[in-house]
């Protein structure tokens, strides 16, 4: 059996203030079933452009329309998911693979997504919280060419 040696070094300096990048005022909030969104993303993402992996969310009062398209191959997919939404009608885009990874690792059956506007980071939070656990995920949106 070989032996291992671990060396650690303390890096001097101040740790970055990560709280400053977490948006505080997010008036656009939607809550929906995590697995429903996850499965819709997996289906729709197949039709997204492989380079960008962009999926677009069209948010309105009681639904979210998830769309993806690959202009090079003339493919498009669209799914409508019921949700509870408070906020203005909004279009926002995310990289599907990042959002799928986040949703795969949230233990809650429902997720709460908080947005301020299409150019600022979105917060993805579990609705049901585990005891002694505080989970927050942050995802930057992608630019849309609408």
HELIX and SHEET records of a PDB file:
HELIX    1   1 UNK A   18  UNK A   21  5                                   4    
HELIX    2   2 UNK A   34  UNK A   45  1                                  12    
HELIX    3   3 UNK A   96  UNK A  104  1                                   9    
SHEET    1   A 5 UNK A  84  UNK A  86  0                                        
SHEET    2   A 5 UNK A  28  UNK A  33 -1                                        
SHEET    3   A 5 UNK A 110  UNK A 115 -1                                        
SHEET    4   A 5 UNK A 122  UNK A 126 -1                                        
SHEET    5   A 5 UNK A 137  UNK A 139 -1                                        
SHEET    1   B 4 UNK A  75  UNK A  82  0                                        
SHEET    2   B 4 UNK A  63  UNK A  70 -1                                        
SHEET    3   B 4 UNK A  54  UNK A  60 -1                                        
SHEET    4   B 4 UNK A  90  UNK A  95 -1                                        
END                                                                             
